[in-house]
Amino acid sequence: MKKKERYRGVIEWFVQNMPVAESELNYENPYQLVVAVILSAQCTDKRVNLVTPIFFERFPDASTLSEASEQEIFNLIKSVTYPNNKSKSLSGMARMLVNDFSSVVPSDPLLLQKLPGVGRKTANVIASVIYNIPVIAVDTHVYRISRRLGLSTANTPLGVELDLTENIPEHLRATAHHWLILHGRYVCIARKPKCSSCGLSPFCLHYHKSGGADLHKGSTV
């Protein structure tokens, strides 16, 4: 199967079977999403969603967060991964958002990357989710699924992002991240993908390479 055919099949399947695909992080405005995405690095959305209600009650906007000490922030997020680093990032992000952006979360991914704790992936998540900018965020799920399906052979997140961007229509890119991340979270999981019940099997490179059997346990391709 040629790459264009594979992309067409995968996209059509998602359009038909997952017409609505959204972030599982709970947020009500751009500021809250920035905080949630920073907290979600190497942490589950479920854990982040347990932390953010109290966090946003204490720090409802960038202004109040900018005035908090790192210790105050740490005390509210200590159950997530890397709370020390994330406390510093959240503090710096809030101060920059207030001082440099008048508390308005920018839509430009390059400007978003100026914020402490916001790298390329995080910036693309925020830009696509909040502003529907046609960029694709490549996290561990998206990276793994893209390579398993055969959508990309790149060995870096940036390489995968460029492949996906080139082959996915602009109007679907903001949604494509959620398609792939949700598929990776619930179906094509890292250690034991559910190939036998996966609707994408007809288009999956590794499924066919494995002879139509589930990928070996422990595979992280």
Backbone bond lengths (Angstrom), bond angles and torsions (degrees), N, CA, C in turn:
res aa  C-N    CA-C-N  psi(-1)  N-CA   C-N-CA  omega(-1)  CA-C   N-CA-C  phi
1 M - - - 1.464 - - 1.530 109.75 -
2 K 1.322 116.62 130.33 1.449 120.48 179.03 1.540 109.81 -74.75
3 K 1.343 114.29 156.86 1.464 119.03 -176.34 1.530 111.60 -58.82
4 K 1.322 118.08 -41.72 1.461 120.25 -179.15 1.528 111.13 -62.17
5 E 1.330 116.32 -38.35 1.464 120.18 178.40 1.525 110.35 -66.90
6 R 1.331 115.99 -39.80 1.463 120.28 179.35 1.529 110.79 -63.99
7 Y 1.323 115.90 -45.60 1.464 119.70 177.59 1.526 110.79 -59.69
8 R 1.319 115.86 -45.30 1.464 119.45 -178.73 1.522 110.93 -60.53
9 G 1.327 116.88 -44.26 1.458 120.77 -179.98 1.517 112.43 -64.95
10 V 1.332 116.48 -44.21 1.472 120.99 -179.65 1.521 110.52 -64.03
11 I 1.324 117.13 -46.68 1.462 120.82 -178.40 1.526 110.72 -63.65
12 E 1.315 117.04 -44.91 1.467 119.91 179.59 1.523 111.60 -61.84
13 W 1.335 116.71 -38.23 1.464 119.83 179.23 1.524 110.62 -64.34
14 F 1.331 116.35 -45.25 1.463 119.64 -179.83 1.532 111.03 -64.93
15 V 1.317 117.34 -42.06 1.462 120.71 -179.71 1.522 110.57 -59.19
16 Q 1.323 116.22 -40.26 1.459 120.64 -178.16 1.526 113.40 -79.66
17 N 1.320 117.04 -35.21 1.463 120.48 -172.34 1.524 115.22 -104.94
18 M 1.327 116.90 -16.09 1.457 120.02 177.85 1.524 109.31 -139.82
19 P 1.352 116.66 61.53 1.466 119.37 -176.28 1.523 113.10 -63.09
20 V 1.317 116.77 -28.42 1.464 121.02 176.97 1.525 108.26 -113.37
21 A 1.314 116.15 116.07 1.470 121.71 178.58 1.514 108.19 -135.58
22 E 1.322 115.93 116.94 1.453 120.65 -173.99 1.528 110.66 -134.65
23 S 1.318 115.12 165.23 1.457 120.95 176.53 1.522 109.92 -62.63
24 E 1.323 116.75 143.40 1.458 121.38 176.32 1.526 112.05 -92.64
25 L 1.316 116.57 2.97 1.460 120.46 173.69 1.530 109.10 -78.29
26 N 1.308 116.50 140.61 1.467 121.08 178.11 1.526 109.78 -89.66
27 Y 1.314 116.12 126.99 1.469 121.06 179.02 1.520 108.44 -158.40
28 E 1.322 115.83 159.30 1.460 120.60 -179.42 1.522 112.81 -122.70
29 N 1.316 117.93 -12.41 1.460 120.74 -179.50 1.531 109.30 -156.84
30 P 1.329 118.26 170.44 1.465 120.79 -176.88 1.530 113.80 -56.95
31 Y 1.324 117.28 -42.11 1.467 120.17 178.32 1.520 111.05 -57.47
32 Q 1.311 116.95 -45.69 1.463 120.18 -178.68 1.526 111.37 -64.70
33 L 1.320 117.30 -36.10 1.461 119.09 178.83 1.523 110.71 -67.27
34 V 1.322 117.45 -41.03 1.470 120.20 177.79 1.528 110.00 -57.25
35 V 1.312 116.38 -47.82 1.469 120.69 179.29 1.521 110.24 -60.34
36 A 1.313 116.76 -47.94 1.466 121.22 -176.71 1.520 111.98 -62.58
37 V 1.328 116.85 -41.39 1.464 120.05 -178.74 1.526 110.62 -69.07
38 I 1.317 117.41 -38.61 1.468 119.92 175.73 1.527 109.88 -61.33
39 L 1.319 116.66 -43.66 1.465 120.51 179.67 1.527 112.37 -66.65
40 S 1.329 116.91 -26.57 1.467 120.57 -173.11 1.524 113.76 -79.28
41 A 1.330 118.24 -8.20 1.461 120.09 -179.44 1.530 110.27 -58.55
42 Q 1.339 115.90 119.99 1.470 122.96 -178.95 1.532 111.98 53.27
43 C 1.322 115.17 34.39 1.463 121.42 178.98 1.528 107.45 -143.74
44 T 1.304 117.28 152.48 1.463 119.85 -178.39 1.529 111.30 -77.17
45 D 1.323 115.12 148.72 1.467 119.67 176.11 1.527 110.23 -61.46
46 K 1.324 116.28 -34.19 1.456 120.72 -179.98 1.525 110.94 -60.21
47 R 1.316 116.93 -44.53 1.463 120.85 179.06 1.516 110.32 -66.12
48 V 1.324 117.01 -43.04 1.470 120.37 179.79 1.520 110.59 -60.79
49 N 1.324 116.75 -41.96 1.467 120.42 -179.38 1.521 113.05 -66.38
50 L 1.317 117.14 -20.16 1.461 120.62 174.87 1.527 111.19 -78.66
51 V 1.321 115.32 -27.64 1.467 120.99 -175.48 1.524 112.65 -88.04
52 T 1.317 116.95 -39.07 1.469 119.60 -169.19 1.536 116.31 -67.28
53 P 1.329 121.74 -31.30 1.469 117.53 179.55 1.526 113.53 -56.94
54 I 1.314 117.11 -46.91 1.462 120.66 178.61 1.524 110.50 -68.80
55 F 1.343 115.34 -38.24 1.463 119.90 179.64 1.529 110.59 -60.26
56 F 1.337 116.97 -47.17 1.470 120.15 -177.48 1.522 112.19 -73.14
57 E 1.317 116.91 -23.97 1.467 119.34 174.27 1.528 109.80 -67.72
58 R 1.338 115.32 -38.61 1.468 120.17 179.70 1.526 111.32 -79.93
59 F 1.326 117.28 -38.60 1.467 122.19 -178.40 1.530 108.93 -125.07
60 P 1.312 118.33 80.99 1.479 121.58 -173.83 1.521 114.87 -72.91
61 D 1.333 117.28 -14.26 1.463 119.27 -179.95 1.521 109.68 -152.59
62 A 1.326 115.51 174.76 1.460 120.47 -177.51 1.520 112.02 -63.29
63 S 1.320 116.76 -33.09 1.465 120.39 -178.74 1.526 111.94 -62.80
64 T 1.330 116.58 -48.64 1.467 119.16 -179.87 1.534 110.85 -66.99
65 L 1.323 116.95 -36.06 1.457 119.67 179.12 1.520 111.19 -68.29
66 S 1.319 117.26 -35.15 1.466 121.37 -178.76 1.516 112.11 -65.11
67 E 1.318 116.56 -22.62 1.472 120.82 -178.52 1.526 112.42 -93.10
68 A 1.327 116.92 -4.50 1.465 120.80 -177.08 1.524 110.83 -83.09
69 S 1.307 115.84 152.25 1.460 120.33 174.05 1.525 108.80 -82.25
70 E 1.317 116.31 158.60 1.458 120.17 177.69 1.526 111.31 -62.02
71 Q 1.333 116.39 -31.20 1.460 119.56 178.95 1.528 111.14 -67.89
72 E 1.336 116.91 -39.57 1.470 120.67 177.10 1.524 110.21 -60.91
73 I 1.317 114.80 -43.86 1.465 119.61 179.98 1.529 110.15 -64.94
74 F 1.319 115.48 -45.79 1.469 120.63 -179.63 1.524 111.46 -56.18
75 N 1.310 116.50 -42.93 1.468 120.48 -177.18 1.531 112.38 -59.82
76 L 1.334 116.57 -27.09 1.465 120.16 -178.18 1.525 112.97 -93.12
77 I 1.333 117.18 -16.28 1.470 118.84 -175.93 1.532 112.15 -120.87
78 K 1.323 117.36 13.11 1.465 119.68 -172.98 1.518 114.37 -64.73
79 S 1.330 118.14 -13.63 1.465 119.89 179.43 1.529 112.67 -86.43
80 V 1.347 118.61 -7.34 1.460 120.50 177.02 1.524 108.76 -89.87
81 T 1.321 116.23 170.19 1.453 119.97 178.20 1.532 110.98 -70.41
82 Y 1.322 115.58 145.65 1.471 123.04 176.40 1.531 113.37 50.22
83 P 1.314 117.83 53.41 1.468 119.76 -175.97 1.527 114.12 -64.32
84 N 1.343 117.06 -31.12 1.471 118.59 179.09 1.521 111.54 -63.25
85 N 1.327 115.57 -50.61 1.460 119.56 -179.74 1.525 111.38 -64.28
86 K 1.325 116.16 -39.81 1.460 119.34 -177.65 1.530 111.39 -70.85
87 S 1.325 117.35 -30.21 1.471 120.07 175.88 1.528 109.99 -63.39
88 K 1.334 115.78 -43.39 1.464 120.25 178.26 1.521 110.94 -65.00
89 S 1.320 116.58 -42.50 1.461 120.48 -179.46 1.529 111.46 -63.89
90 L 1.322 116.86 -45.07 1.461 120.48 -178.52 1.524 111.22 -64.79
91 S 1.320 115.90 -39.55 1.457 119.70 178.20 1.522 110.60 -63.83
92 G 1.328 116.56 -48.76 1.460 120.39 179.79 1.520 112.48 -65.42
93 M 1.332 116.52 -38.84 1.465 120.85 178.79 1.517 110.58 -60.64
94 A 1.317 116.88 -46.27 1.461 120.69 -177.52 1.527 111.50 -64.13
95 R 1.319 116.30 -43.03 1.471 119.64 -179.97 1.525 110.73 -63.35
96 M 1.332 117.30 -43.92 1.459 120.01 179.85 1.521 110.63 -67.28
97 L 1.331 116.86 -39.25 1.454 119.98 180.00 1.522 110.21 -61.02
98 V 1.327 116.96 -40.89 1.465 121.51 179.57 1.524 111.38 -71.81
99 N 1.332 116.74 -49.12 1.465 121.03 -172.05 1.525 113.98 -78.16
100 D 1.340 117.34 -35.19 1.461 120.14 -174.18 1.525 114.33 -104.43
101 F 1.328 116.54 -21.39 1.458 119.18 -175.41 1.528 113.22 -126.50
102 S 1.335 116.70 15.93 1.467 121.46 178.09 1.518 112.35 52.06
103 S 1.337 116.08 35.40 1.468 124.40 177.57 1.529 113.70 68.51
104 V 1.329 116.88 11.89 1.471 121.06 178.23 1.522 109.33 -101.48
105 V 1.319 116.78 122.91 1.463 121.19 178.85 1.522 108.75 -68.66
106 P 1.340 118.50 119.95 1.469 120.27 -178.02 1.524 111.97 -68.65
107 S 1.320 115.60 156.29 1.465 120.41 179.00 1.522 112.28 -94.91
108 D 1.314 117.12 -19.73 1.463 122.12 -178.70 1.532 109.72 -75.82
109 P 1.335 118.12 120.85 1.469 119.96 -179.90 1.524 113.38 -56.87
110 L 1.333 117.40 -33.21 1.462 119.58 179.60 1.530 111.10 -67.91
111 L 1.323 116.54 -38.24 1.470 119.80 176.72 1.522 110.31 -70.51
112 L 1.311 117.21 -38.18 1.458 120.67 178.51 1.527 111.21 -60.01
113 Q 1.322 116.79 -35.18 1.458 120.52 -178.46 1.524 113.10 -70.16
114 K 1.308 116.91 -10.04 1.466 120.12 174.87 1.532 110.95 -74.72
115 L 1.330 116.78 -22.13 1.456 120.84 -178.13 1.527 110.34 -72.88
116 P 1.324 118.83 133.72 1.460 121.32 175.97 1.522 111.53 -55.35
117 G 1.318 116.33 134.33 1.456 120.97 178.93 1.511 114.32 85.68
118 V 1.340 116.67 -0.71 1.459 120.72 -178.48 1.528 109.38 -113.97
119 G 1.336 116.30 104.89 1.453 121.48 175.70 1.512 110.42 -95.25
120 R 1.310 116.61 -168.47 1.465 121.22 -176.65 1.525 111.63 -60.14
121 K 1.346 116.74 -46.68 1.457 119.74 -178.70 1.513 111.18 -61.69
122 T 1.328 116.50 -48.94 1.461 121.21 -178.99 1.529 111.18 -61.53
123 A 1.327 116.38 -42.24 1.463 120.64 178.99 1.524 110.88 -61.07
124 N 1.324 116.38 -41.91 1.463 119.63 -179.82 1.528 111.75 -67.58
125 V 1.336 116.58 -35.80 1.463 119.67 176.29 1.530 109.94 -61.02
126 I 1.305 116.07 -50.29 1.465 120.88 -177.23 1.530 110.83 -63.14
127 A 1.332 116.36 -46.60 1.462 120.46 -177.80 1.530 111.64 -63.06
128 S 1.327 116.85 -39.53 1.465 119.50 -177.50 1.521 111.85 -77.18
129 V 1.332 117.01 -41.07 1.467 120.27 -176.52 1.531 111.55 -72.34
130 I 1.307 116.58 -46.07 1.472 120.14 -175.72 1.528 112.43 -82.16
131 Y 1.332 115.93 -43.84 1.460 119.20 -171.15 1.535 113.80 -111.66
132 N 1.327 116.71 2.78 1.465 121.76 179.36 1.526 112.07 56.50
133 I 1.323 116.68 32.64 1.456 121.57 175.68 1.532 107.58 -70.80
134 P 1.335 119.11 135.82 1.467 121.54 -174.97 1.530 113.59 -77.04
135 V 1.316 115.52 63.71 1.465 121.07 176.36 1.521 108.59 -121.40
136 I 1.322 116.00 155.91 1.459 121.24 -177.19 1.524 109.94 -118.50
137 A 1.311 115.80 125.82 1.457 121.31 177.90 1.520 109.27 -90.71
138 V 1.315 116.34 129.40 1.465 120.56 -178.92 1.525 109.29 -110.64
139 D 1.338 115.22 103.84 1.457 120.61 173.44 1.527 108.02 -100.88
140 T 1.330 117.51 -169.20 1.466 119.94 -176.73 1.528 111.87 -62.86
141 H 1.340 117.18 -37.18 1.462 120.25 179.05 1.527 110.79 -65.55
142 V 1.319 116.45 -49.96 1.459 121.03 -177.42 1.527 110.31 -62.73
143 Y 1.317 116.23 -41.01 1.470 120.96 178.37 1.527 110.92 -60.73
144 R 1.324 116.32 -48.16 1.463 120.95 -177.96 1.529 111.45 -65.15
145 I 1.327 117.11 -48.00 1.457 121.19 -175.78 1.523 110.89 -65.85
146 S 1.312 116.93 -41.30 1.464 120.33 -178.57 1.519 111.28 -60.82
147 R 1.324 116.59 -39.61 1.456 120.58 -179.16 1.533 111.20 -77.35
148 R 1.315 118.21 -36.97 1.459 120.38 177.40 1.532 111.25 -64.17
149 L 1.310 115.73 -45.23 1.458 119.46 -178.45 1.529 112.01 -67.87
150 G 1.331 115.96 -26.20 1.450 119.98 -175.62 1.515 112.55 95.48
151 L 1.321 116.63 18.36 1.459 120.82 177.64 1.520 110.86 -77.68
152 S 1.324 116.19 -20.76 1.464 121.13 179.17 1.524 109.55 -154.42
153 T 1.312 115.27 146.91 1.468 120.96 172.95 1.517 110.56 -112.00
154 A 1.318 116.89 8.13 1.458 121.31 -178.08 1.524 111.02 -65.42
155 N 1.324 115.40 150.17 1.463 121.02 -178.11 1.522 113.18 -104.34
156 T 1.317 117.28 10.44 1.460 121.45 177.69 1.523 109.35 -134.84
157 P 1.326 118.22 153.43 1.464 120.41 176.13 1.529 112.75 -56.68
158 L 1.332 116.58 -38.71 1.460 119.33 179.68 1.524 110.53 -64.86
159 G 1.324 116.57 -42.27 1.457 119.96 178.62 1.512 111.93 -61.08
160 V 1.346 116.71 -42.50 1.463 121.09 177.48 1.520 109.81 -63.93
161 E 1.319 116.67 -42.92 1.469 120.49 179.16 1.521 111.23 -58.39
162 L 1.326 117.08 -43.32 1.458 120.94 -179.01 1.526 111.13 -65.83
163 D 1.338 116.92 -39.52 1.469 120.39 177.79 1.529 110.96 -63.52
164 L 1.335 116.08 -46.67 1.456 119.99 -179.30 1.527 111.10 -64.08
165 T 1.317 116.10 -41.15 1.462 120.85 -179.43 1.523 111.19 -63.44
166 E 1.318 115.92 -38.79 1.468 120.50 -179.23 1.524 112.19 -68.65
167 N 1.337 116.86 -31.84 1.459 119.83 -170.36 1.528 115.81 -107.34
168 I 1.314 117.34 -10.49 1.461 120.24 179.35 1.527 108.81 -103.33
169 P 1.329 118.38 128.40 1.472 120.85 -179.26 1.522 111.72 -54.03
170 E 1.306 115.40 143.91 1.463 121.50 -174.44 1.521 112.77 -53.44
171 H 1.342 117.22 -41.17 1.463 119.79 -174.93 1.529 112.82 -72.21
172 L 1.336 117.60 -9.55 1.465 121.13 179.89 1.530 113.23 -107.59
173 R 1.311 117.51 -7.37 1.472 119.65 -173.19 1.516 113.18 -62.76
174 A 1.320 117.42 -39.92 1.463 119.48 -178.50 1.524 111.45 -64.40
175 T 1.332 116.56 -29.54 1.462 121.40 179.14 1.520 112.01 -85.76
176 A 1.333 116.72 -30.33 1.467 121.52 -174.54 1.520 112.45 -57.95
177 H 1.320 117.39 -36.84 1.472 120.18 177.37 1.520 110.45 -56.70
178 H 1.316 117.09 -44.08 1.461 121.07 -178.11 1.520 111.23 -71.13
179 W 1.325 117.01 -37.74 1.461 119.00 174.88 1.521 110.56 -53.56
180 L 1.322 115.29 -52.38 1.462 120.34 -173.28 1.523 112.01 -71.41
181 I 1.327 117.07 -39.63 1.458 118.76 -178.49 1.527 111.24 -68.73
182 L 1.316 117.73 -39.47 1.466 120.25 179.09 1.528 110.80 -70.15
183 H 1.321 116.57 -37.18 1.469 119.99 176.59 1.529 109.93 -64.01
184 G 1.330 115.46 -39.95 1.458 119.03 179.42 1.517 113.09 -72.11
185 R 1.305 115.93 -28.44 1.460 120.36 -178.17 1.527 112.51 -77.94
186 Y 1.335 116.79 -33.59 1.463 119.39 -171.84 1.533 115.55 -118.17
187 V 1.325 118.09 -18.54 1.467 120.09 -177.87 1.527 111.20 -121.27
188 C 1.304 116.63 -64.50 1.463 120.71 -177.61 1.527 109.49 -89.14
189 I 1.330 115.09 60.88 1.467 120.81 -176.58 1.529 110.00 -70.21
190 A 1.314 116.01 159.92 1.459 120.44 -169.10 1.518 113.79 -61.51
191 R 1.312 118.03 -50.77 1.463 120.21 -170.37 1.517 114.19 -90.34
192 K 1.315 117.84 -28.38 1.463 119.21 -178.79 1.522 109.91 -146.56
193 P 1.325 116.81 76.14 1.473 120.31 -179.40 1.521 111.98 -63.42
194 K 1.329 115.08 145.00 1.462 121.16 -176.50 1.530 110.25 -91.48
195 C 1.331 114.67 64.31 1.466 120.39 -173.97 1.527 112.80 -60.53
196 S 1.322 117.10 -38.83 1.465 120.40 -174.34 1.519 112.95 -65.59
197 S 1.332 116.84 -22.59 1.462 120.06 179.90 1.526 112.55 -112.99
198 C 1.323 116.56 14.30 1.466 121.39 -175.71 1.514 110.82 -91.66
199 G 1.318 116.61 126.33 1.457 121.23 179.72 1.513 114.06 -70.41
200 L 1.329 116.87 -13.07 1.457 120.56 -179.84 1.524 113.01 -92.03
201 S 1.324 117.32 0.82 1.467 121.07 -178.01 1.530 113.57 -53.01
202 P 1.340 119.43 -40.31 1.467 119.08 -179.18 1.527 113.98 -60.29
203 F 1.352 116.32 -22.73 1.464 120.35 -176.36 1.525 112.59 -108.04
204 C 1.341 117.52 -1.45 1.469 122.12 -170.66 1.524 111.67 -86.65
205 L 1.313 115.94 121.29 1.463 121.73 -179.04 1.518 111.47 -60.23
206 H 1.328 117.83 -48.16 1.459 120.93 -175.78 1.522 112.47 -72.38
207 Y 1.309 117.29 -28.48 1.465 119.63 175.86 1.524 109.89 -63.57
208 H 1.309 115.74 -43.24 1.462 119.05 -179.82 1.524 111.45 -74.22
209 K 1.312 117.13 -33.62 1.463 119.53 177.03 1.526 111.23 -65.93
210 S 1.337 116.14 -29.59 1.461 120.21 -178.89 1.523 111.90 -85.25
211 G 1.320 116.26 4.67 1.454 120.00 179.21 1.506 113.74 77.93
212 G 1.330 116.53 23.70 1.455 119.94 178.10 1.508 113.66 82.59
213 A 1.333 117.63 15.24 1.472 121.61 179.06 1.511 109.26 -108.43
214 D 1.339 115.32 161.13 1.462 119.02 176.16 1.517 109.30 -58.64
215 L 1.315 116.00 144.90 1.456 120.23 176.49 1.527 109.12 -61.00
216 H 1.319 115.56 150.72 1.457 119.41 -177.35 1.519 110.97 -61.10
217 K 1.307 115.05 141.52 1.456 120.39 177.20 1.519 109.55 -58.80
218 G 1.324 114.35 134.74 1.438 119.29 -179.44 1.523 113.16 96.89
219 S 1.335 117.34 -8.17 1.453 120.35 179.95 1.511 110.69 -68.65
220 T 1.296 116.89 135.16 1.472 121.52 176.35 1.514 109.84 -125.39
221 V 1.337 116.87 29.07 1.461 121.46 -179.78 1.527 110.11 -56.84
